[in-house]
């Protein structure tokens, strides 16, 4: 018998390739809310609905439930980071826009103007993402690429979040079968603000791919759940995380390894790592 050594270079079509990142500045609009809160289901309900309708092409949205039926740790962590007290409270990025029942019409106009201005601004950094359903491991995979368009310094993070639309649940002021929009469900990472970059100085055109996973969830490709996957670039300034840019998608694809047949062998070496677009496999076949 003789041993044959083969080296294969496999381009991982599903792996951490550098997705195109659009140089577009998008905003994050967050409602801090609770299902037991009457104003959240009153003027706050209408305000959030109108904000989504007016800004959905240029912004992404979190209905962050800090209490009640739809509460979750990620919603609490993000709104607590901003020092939020009470509900409903509305934020553009990390800034409370101080909306109230008496100012809601004026604040909607003000909010749209700020989102429009941001959208025309040249971003410092952006993020792209692709989402896959891995049926074998029953998990969602999200590949992100964070790209800097300008030189920057600081402590930056990328986080990915699961948002569910059309959630039928009780809401005080709306009844037992209220249709909740843009419910922030969970973070794809243990830390609500994602993964930090291990450097603090960035040059224009620097790119940083990453991969996030979420298990314990039913197949979103066959279920009736209405999911959106939102990626945020944060900058930590002092002890506060601030929104730098946002992107998202509702598209999800089946996770497959194209054109690679399974080979059974006793010894396989993979390098440099799964975090490279090109992976070298060294393995020995006996004949």
Buried (B, 14 or more C-beta within 10 A) or exposed (E): EEEEEEEEEBEBEBBBBEBEBBEBBBBBBBBBBBBBBEBBBBBBBEBBEBBBEBBEEBBBBBBBBBBBEBBBEBBBBBBBBBEBEEBBBBBBBBEBBEBBEEBBEEBBEBBBEBBBEBBEEEBBBBBBBBBBBBEEEEBBBBBBBBBBBEEBEBBBBBBBBBBBBEBEBBBBBBEEEBEBBBBBBBBBBEEBBBBBBEEEEBEEEBEBBBBBBBEEBEBBEEEEBBBBBBBBBBBBEEEEBBBBBBBBBEEBEEBEEEEEEEEEEEEEEEEEEEEBEEBEBEBEEEE
